[in-house]
């Protein structure tokens, strides 16, 4: 089955929403702090918030998808966090991954759109609107390769070992949860001692792409990732021959929920199998 129409819809949605985000970002950098306003806090944590631009981006994406595929369900971070019924197809949307980066004028934020069907993500787009001259548009269709701005994606240093690699991570937002913060940081020292360096940006989708391109050797996160953080990025990684799993080596279920019923995945990923196995050994010591 061809997913050309779905892919084009995702690209159109990402580009239009990206223009909306880039407008706010440029105004913010010019000193117009009123262009990006916090609209809500999540789970009572003031470090985890959504802005008017998150909501505007999501509105653009949802309308684009719904106009093109009226029968399809959508799972989206800000306004459609729960889906009870779907027709076997599910769009998975993060309208602004890296909100804190965005709100502080840092350009490594992104938009992520994935189409899940028959138990797997079939097509995905990640767009970084403020990277490069016109933004960086990554896309993949399962079995057809991964691309950047229409050209086949290239993986840098594909044979790196862990000792040569940068390893990226994300930490849980809930700073008032001491146990979660301890879990999120306990592995940092052993990995730092065995890799070139540990880095943290704050846009998980963009970080997953950087593993696919080989810029990062791997990425891992202890708690917190949701389906919209993972769907498109893991597909792009699959098309680039990356290796990923949960901490016991089993496949990632992007819809996994914790005991409280919230989406929550503990996982690691690497640009090659050797680094993946080295990370897996370290996190299980």
N, C-alpha and C positions, 0 to 999 in steps of 0.2 A: 504493500500500500504506500502510495506517495503522500508525503506530508508537505508538499510544496506550498499549498495554500495556507496551511496552519503556520508554517515557518514565516511566510511573508506577513501574515497577520501579526505574529509576535514581533517581528522586526519593526513593522509600522507602529505598533503600540509603544515599543521601547524608544523609538526615535522621537515620537511626538511627546511622550512623557519626559524623555531626556531633555528636550528643548525647554520644557517647563522647569525642570530642575536646574538646568544650566542658567536660565534667566535669573532665578533666585540666587544661585551661587555667585554669579557675576555681580549682581547688585550688592550682595553681602560683602564681597571683596572690595567693592567701591565705597564701602562705608554705610550702605543702606541696611542697617540691622533690622529694620522693620519689614524687610522683604522675606525674612524667615522667622516665623513665630511659632513658639511651642504651643501646641493645641491640647495635648494630654500627656499624662504620666502613666506608665504601665507598672502595675503591681506595687504601687506606692513608692517607687524608686525614682528619685529625681534625676538619676543618671541614665534612665531608660525612658525615652520620650518620643513622641511623634510631632512633627511640625505641619504647618499648613501646606508645605511642599510635598511631604509624604502623602497627604490626603489628596492633593491635587493630582499628583502622579498616578495614584491608584485609580482615581476616577477616570482619567484618560484611558488607562489600560483596560479597565473593566468595560467601558463603553465600546472600545475598539473590538474586543473579543466578543462581546454580546451582540454587536451589530453583525459580525461575520458568522458566528456560530451560536444561534439563539438557544439551542438545546443543551449546550455544554455547561457544566457546573464550574465554578471558580472558587479556589481556596486562596485568600489573599490576606496579608498580614494585618492590615489596619481595619478593614470593615467586613471581611468574610473569613474569620478565623476558624469557623466550623462548618463542615458540609455533612449533611445527613443522607442525602440522596444524590446520585449522579447516573448518567446513562452509559457508564463505562469509560467516559473521557472526563478528565479533570485538569483544568488549567491551574498552575501553581505560581503565585505572583508575589514577589517582593518589590514594592514600588520604589523603595529607597533603602538599600542595604548599606549601612554605614551612616546613619543619621547624625551621630555625634561628630563624625569627620566632616560631614556636609555643613553642619551648623557652626563649625569652627573654621570654615574656609579651607579645608584640606580636600584635594581633588580625588582621592582614591575611593569614592563612593560608587555605587552601581545600582542598576536595575536588573532583576532576574525574572525570567518568564519561562516556565517549562510546561509541556503538555504530557500528562500521564495517561496511558491507555494500555489495556491488556496487562496490567501489572508492572509496567516499566515506563520510564520517561522516554518518549519517542522523539521529541524535538525540544530544543532549548536555545534561549538567547540570553546573553549577559551583555549589557551596555554600560560603559563607563563614560558618561557624557562630557566630563571635564578633563579627560586624559587625551593628550595630543591636540591637534588642531581642531578636529571635528568629532572627538570622542573615539573610543575603541569599541567596535561592535563584534562580539564573538557569537558564533552560532554552531550548532551541530544537529544532525538528524542521525538517529541510531543506524549504524552500519554504513554511513556515507562520509565519515570523517568530520573533523572540526576545522573551523575557519575563523580568521580575523580579517574584518573588512573585505570579505569576499575571497581572500587568498588562503590557501592551506596553512594551517597553524604549524609552526616549527617549534620543536622542543630543544631548549638549550641544555648542554651538558647532560645528555641522557644517561651516561654511565657513572655519574657521580656516586660516591659513597656517602654515608651519613657524615663522616668527618669533613667532607668538602661542602656540605649542603647547608643552606639557610633553612631553618624550620620555623614555620609561622604557627600562630595559635590565636585563639579567642578565649576570653575569660567570661564567666557568668556575670550578668549585670547586677545580681542581687547582693550588694556589698554588705547588707545587714544580715546575711545568712553566713555565719562564721564557718559552718561545716562545708558549705558549697565553695566558699573562697579557699578553704584549706585544700579541698580536693582539686580545685582548679590550678593550684600553684605547686602542689607537692612534687610533681614530676619535672618542673622546670629545671632545677639544678642538675639532675642526672642527665637530662637531654642536652642541656647547655654544655656540660662537660664532654659530650661525645659528638657534638656537631660544630659547624663553623660559627653559628650564632643563632639565637632565638629572636624572632621579630613579631610584633603585634601591630596590626593596622586597625581593624575594626569593621571591615566589610568582608564577611565570610565568603560570599559568592565570588568577589574579586580575588580573594586569596586562593580559592579553589582553581580559578583560571590560571593564576601565577604558578601553581603546581603543574598544571597541564602544559604550560609554556616552558617549564623547567627553571624558571626564575627562583622559585622555592623548591627545595628538595622534598618537602612534606608539609603537612598541616594536621594538627590535632586539636581536639576540643573535648574537655571533660564533661561539661553539662551545657544544655541550652539550645543547640541548633534545632531549627524547625524545618518542615518540608520546603518552605519557600527559600530558606538559606541554601539548600542542598540540591534541589531538583535539577536545575540547568547545569550547575557546576560539575556535578558528578557525571552527568552525561558527556560533557565536553572532556572530562578526564578519561572516561571509558574509551572515547574515540581517539585519545592520544596514548593509550596503552598504560595508563597509570594503574596503581593498585590501591584499593581501599577496603576497609573493614571496620567492624566494631572492635573493642579491645580484646575480645576472645578469638579474633580471627574470622568470625562469621560475617556473612554479607550484611550490609547496612540496610535497615528498613527505615526509609525516610519518614514514615508515618508512626514510628514507635512512640508510645506514650509512657510516662512514668506512673508511679503509684497514685498520683493525684489526678491523673487523666489528662495531663498537659503534654503536648508534643515535646520530646526531649531525646536527643541522640548523642551517645558518647562514641566518638569515632576517630579514626586516623586515616590519613591518605598520603601517598608518596608518588613521586614521578617514576620510580622503578621498584621492582619487587625486592631488591636488596635493601633499600632504605626502609621500605615498609616492614620487612622482617626485623630489621634492627630496632626500629621504633617499637614494634610490637613486643620485642623482648624487654626493652627498657621500661615500658609502662606496666608490665606484668611482674617486675621484680618485687 
